Amino acid sequence: MKNKSLVQAIKEKIEFSIRFKLSVKLVRMLVTTLLAAGIGVTIVFGVFNLKESVNHNYQQVFTILNRENAFSSNAFALSPGENNYPELKNYAAQNHSPVLIFDRAGNLLWGTEPEWAKFKPKSWFRFIRQDNSFFFIQNQEALVAGTPIELVIFTDISPNLAAIFQFSKIIFIILAVLALPAIISIIQSGKGIFHPIRNMTKTVKHISEENLNLRLNVSGSQDELKELALTFNEMMNRIEDNYNRQKQFVSDASHELRTPIAVIQGYAVMLSRWGKDDPEVLQESISAIKNEAENMNELIDKLLFLARHDNSTFVFEKEEFSLTEMLLDIIKETQIIDSTHNISYDINQEISLFADRNRMKQAVRIFIDNALKYTPPGGEIKIGLGKVGLENDNNNGNNNDNKYIAINIKDSGIGMSEEELRHIFDRFFRADISRTKEKGGHGLGLAIAKIIVLGHQGKIKVRSKKGAGSEFIILLPERG
């Protein structure tokens, strides 16, 4: 079983190993290239060798034939049995190269091997195997002693084929010797190529919840793996940031829930001990428990909103509505609820908006409640509505055509420092902890308002100075 497991492990490693597959592919390419080169060189050598041998044989036969015909008064008063062309016969016998001479009509005039006339090629040449030898048969028209003839020459190419075969063996032995170190180099090079990947794998294996700060080493890398490592590190930075924020979010939410639960438990204990007999303690406990329950319900609603947004399951239900009418309703409701602040407005035009009416109303209320919370009694809250064009819009360039709807909420409250301005949209952040405890709140309102505004492709601009109040400007695209 152990051997089987080992074999299976090796097979799986080979099957799924990129290094092995790459090495095999490179070796295959190398071998294919060397084979093609060896075959190509052999073919070129063989063609030139055969061509030279055939041409040499033809030139010799033609030269001898012309020389002997120069002394013949009747060149083709011939008979195959007569002792004519002795020099050509000797040459043909010594070189194992039969020669046949035909007239233009295809009649045999003379030949050293007359019976071989049956091998005469129909075209220029052909190959045959005869008597354990290979012959290249060349058919050429010629003019001998002024007489046109067809000269058929048999060239024994067996020695040439032996030479080509010997040459090919030498070539492939040389290529094999050269290929061996090349194959070893290819196999060894895989180690260097995949060494950074192995290091990356080891690092990734050690990344866990306890050490999300581990990153891939990119020092000294200048290849594509560096880009991969940088991309992975950037992804891990985002994951770590989101994980830490989620962890902090859970911690803050738990802390926020712990206080009202503790209050409810405390009053429950009071009720069980003295509430039954003391109407004053009973009423106080009921009021406190009711307030804390409402506080918890509000906090849970906000947490659910943020959770749906984080999970990308929140959907805005957009419709066309009168933004002017909505703002006037909010102002009227606020004036009824709060009589300690001077609430004024500058809303002189009818403006419609395509958006989620309920969520936009929620966002505006958050900004107004925030202004009321941090403005002392008797202070002023100004609310305005209009249209503006942004000259330097990073998203749209010069935005004279694409105007924004601007909702201004300005207060005369305590204001914020530059440090506080950088964090006001962070979840559970409180600009003034001591005052917030008095006024209530969980530090989630502005974070929710930002999600709503950005979800409508809008922007939020904040102007504030410590002791001089704050101004929030909600910018919404006119064409939603």
VENGIDA-V426587 format. One record per residue. RES is the residue in three letters. PHI is phi in degrees with one decimal (none if undefined). Layout:
RES	PHI
RES	PHI
//
This chain:
MET	none
LYS	-64.2
ASN	-62.0
LYS	-63.4
SER	-64.0
LEU	-64.3
VAL	-61.7
GLN	-63.9
ALA	-63.1
ILE	-64.0
LYS	-62.1
GLU	-66.8
LYS	-64.1
ILE	-65.7
GLU	-67.4
PHE	-106.9
SER	-85.9
ILE	-66.1
ARG	-60.5
PHE	-63.6
LYS	-62.4
LEU	-65.6
SER	-62.8
VAL	-61.6
LYS	-64.1
LEU	-66.6
VAL	-63.6
ARG	-60.6
MET	-63.3
LEU	-64.3
VAL	-62.3
THR	-61.0
THR	-64.8
LEU	-66.0
LEU	-62.3
ALA	-62.2
ALA	-64.9
GLY	-63.2
ILE	-64.4
GLY	-61.7
VAL	-62.9
THR	-62.9
ILE	-62.0
VAL	-61.2
PHE	-61.9
GLY	-63.0
VAL	-61.4
PHE	-65.8
ASN	-64.9
LEU	-65.4
LYS	-62.5
GLU	-64.7
SER	-65.7
VAL	-65.1
ASN	-63.7
HIS	-62.8
ASN	-62.4
TYR	-63.3
GLN	-62.3
GLN	-65.2
VAL	-62.4
PHE	-63.3
THR	-65.1
ILE	-63.0
LEU	-61.7
ASN	-67.3
ARG	-67.1
GLU	-70.7
ASN	-69.4
ALA	-67.5
PHE	-102.1
SER	-104.1
SER	-76.0
ASN	-129.5
ALA	-58.1
PHE	-119.8
ALA	-85.2
LEU	-115.3
SER	-145.3
PRO	-55.0
GLY	-83.7
GLU	-76.3
ASN	-89.8
ASN	-110.8
TYR	51.5
PRO	-63.0
GLU	-64.5
LEU	-67.4
LYS	-64.3
ASN	-62.7
TYR	-63.3
ALA	-63.2
ALA	-68.2
GLN	-64.8
ASN	-100.0
HIS	52.5
SER	-131.8
PRO	-59.2
VAL	-128.7
LEU	-126.2
ILE	-122.2
PHE	-119.4
ASP	-82.9
ARG	-70.5
ALA	-85.7
GLY	90.8
ASN	-87.7
LEU	-71.3
LEU	-97.7
TRP	-162.8
GLY	-169.1
THR	-75.9
GLU	-132.8
PRO	-55.3
GLU	-67.4
TRP	-84.0
ALA	-60.8
LYS	-66.3
PHE	-91.7
LYS	-57.4
PRO	-70.7
LYS	-76.3
SER	-112.3
TRP	-75.4
PHE	-154.5
ARG	-160.9
PHE	-116.0
ILE	-140.9
ARG	-116.6
GLN	-146.3
ASP	53.6
ASN	61.8
SER	-129.1
PHE	-103.0
PHE	-121.5
PHE	-101.5
ILE	-101.4
GLN	-110.8
ASN	-113.8
GLN	-134.2
GLU	-79.9
ALA	-144.4
LEU	-126.2
VAL	-116.1
ALA	50.9
GLY	79.3
THR	-108.8
PRO	-73.9
ILE	-140.3
GLU	-110.2
LEU	-104.1
VAL	-109.7
ILE	-117.2
PHE	-98.3
THR	-108.8
ASP	-75.7
ILE	-102.5
SER	-58.3
PRO	-62.9
ASN	-65.9
LEU	-65.0
ALA	-63.7
ALA	-66.3
ILE	-64.3
PHE	-61.7
GLN	-64.1
PHE	-63.6
SER	-63.4
LYS	-61.8
ILE	-62.4
ILE	-59.6
PHE	-72.0
ILE	-66.1
ILE	-62.1
LEU	-64.5
ALA	-64.3
VAL	-63.6
LEU	-71.8
ALA	-71.9
LEU	-58.1
PRO	-64.6
ALA	-66.6
ILE	-64.6
ILE	-61.4
SER	-63.5
ILE	-62.9
ILE	-63.4
GLN	-70.7
SER	-63.9
GLY	-59.7
LYS	-61.8
GLY	-66.3
ILE	-67.0
PHE	-95.8
HIS	-60.9
PRO	-60.9
ILE	-66.8
ARG	-62.5
ASN	-62.7
MET	-61.1
THR	-61.5
LYS	-61.2
THR	-63.3
VAL	-62.3
LYS	-63.3
HIS	-87.6
ILE	-75.6
SER	-147.4
GLU	-60.9
GLU	-79.9
ASN	-136.0
LEU	-68.8
ASN	-82.8
LEU	-67.4
ARG	-134.9
LEU	-72.9
ASN	-80.7
VAL	-115.0
SER	-68.8
GLY	83.7
SER	-88.9
GLN	-132.3
ASP	-107.6
GLU	-62.7
LEU	-64.9
LYS	-64.7
GLU	-63.0
LEU	-62.3
ALA	-64.4
LEU	-62.8
THR	-63.2
PHE	-63.3
ASN	-62.9
GLU	-63.5
MET	-62.6
MET	-65.8
ASN	-61.9
ARG	-67.7
ILE	-62.8
GLU	-63.4
ASP	-63.1
ASN	-65.8
TYR	-64.8
ASN	-64.1
ARG	-66.4
GLN	-65.8
LYS	-63.0
GLN	-66.0
PHE	-61.4
VAL	-63.3
SER	-63.6
ASP	-66.7
ALA	-62.8
SER	-61.8
HIS	-64.6
GLU	-65.5
LEU	-76.9
ARG	-64.2
THR	-65.1
PRO	-63.7
ILE	-64.9
ALA	-64.1
VAL	-64.5
ILE	-62.4
GLN	-62.8
GLY	-63.6
TYR	-70.0
ALA	-63.2
VAL	-63.3
MET	-61.4
LEU	-62.6
SER	-67.5
ARG	-92.9
TRP	-122.6
GLY	-65.0
LYS	-65.0
ASP	-104.6
ASP	-116.5
PRO	-59.5
GLU	-65.5
VAL	-65.2
LEU	-62.1
GLN	-66.2
GLU	-63.0
SER	-66.4
ILE	-62.8
SER	-63.4
ALA	-65.8
ILE	-64.1
LYS	-62.7
ASN	-63.2
GLU	-68.3
ALA	-64.8
GLU	-63.5
ASN	-63.0
MET	-64.7
ASN	-62.7
GLU	-64.1
LEU	-63.0
ILE	-64.9
ASP	-60.2
LYS	-66.5
LEU	-64.9
LEU	-65.2
PHE	-60.2
LEU	-65.2
ALA	-65.7
ARG	-64.0
HIS	-67.0
ASP	-64.5
ASN	-89.0
SER	58.2
THR	-108.0
PHE	-85.5
VAL	-125.4
PHE	-82.2
GLU	-99.0
LYS	-86.3
GLU	-156.9
GLU	-85.9
PHE	-149.9
SER	-85.5
LEU	-67.6
THR	-61.2
GLU	-63.1
MET	-62.9
LEU	-65.5
LEU	-63.1
ASP	-63.7
ILE	-62.9
ILE	-62.8
LYS	-62.9
GLU	-63.5
THR	-66.9
GLN	-63.7
ILE	-71.0
ILE	-73.2
ASP	-115.8
SER	-110.1
THR	-95.1
HIS	-122.0
ASN	-90.9
ILE	-103.6
SER	-120.4
TYR	-150.7
ASP	-130.4
ILE	-129.0
ASN	-118.0
GLN	-139.9
GLU	-85.4
ILE	-128.8
SER	-104.1
LEU	-144.1
PHE	-97.7
ALA	-163.0
ASP	-82.5
ARG	-61.0
ASN	-63.7
ARG	-71.0
MET	-66.0
LYS	-63.9
GLN	-61.1
ALA	-63.8
VAL	-62.9
ARG	-61.5
ILE	-62.1
PHE	-66.0
ILE	-68.4
ASP	-60.6
ASN	-64.2
ALA	-64.6
LEU	-64.6
LYS	-64.0
TYR	-105.2
THR	-112.6
PRO	-61.8
PRO	-54.9
GLY	89.6
GLY	-74.3
GLU	-113.4
ILE	-120.1
LYS	-111.4
ILE	-122.4
GLY	-131.6
LEU	-142.0
GLY	-169.4
LYS	-122.9
VAL	-134.9
GLY	-115.3
LEU	-89.6
GLU	-73.6
ASN	-117.3
ASP	-98.1
ASN	-61.3
ASN	-85.6
ASN	-120.7
GLY	71.0
ASN	-71.5
ASN	-108.7
ASN	-65.9
ASP	-81.3
ASN	-94.8
LYS	-82.8
TYR	-113.0
ILE	-88.4
ALA	-113.6
ILE	-110.6
ASN	-104.5
ILE	-129.7
LYS	-119.7
ASP	-126.4
SER	-111.8
GLY	-83.6
ILE	-77.5
GLY	72.4
MET	-139.5
SER	-82.4
GLU	-61.9
GLU	-64.3
GLU	-66.8
LEU	-61.1
ARG	-72.0
HIS	-124.0
ILE	-64.2
PHE	-96.1
ASP	-75.4
ARG	-68.5
PHE	67.5
PHE	-85.4
ARG	-122.1
ALA	-68.0
ASP	-137.2
ILE	-61.1
SER	-65.7
ARG	-72.9
THR	-65.0
LYS	-62.3
GLU	-71.9
LYS	-87.4
GLY	90.2
GLY	112.2
HIS	-119.9
GLY	77.4
LEU	-112.6
GLY	-58.8
LEU	-65.8
ALA	-64.1
ILE	-68.2
ALA	-61.0
LYS	-63.5
ILE	-60.1
ILE	-66.1
VAL	-65.9
LEU	-64.9
GLY	-65.5
HIS	-103.2
GLN	58.6
GLY	-97.7
LYS	-138.1
ILE	-129.4
LYS	-113.0
VAL	-127.1
ARG	-125.0
SER	-157.9
LYS	-145.0
LYS	-56.8
GLY	82.5
ALA	-123.3
GLY	84.1
SER	-137.1
GLU	-134.6
PHE	-107.2
ILE	-118.3
ILE	-94.6
LEU	-110.0
LEU	-121.0
PRO	-62.3
GLU	-63.8
ARG	-100.9
GLY	-73.0
//
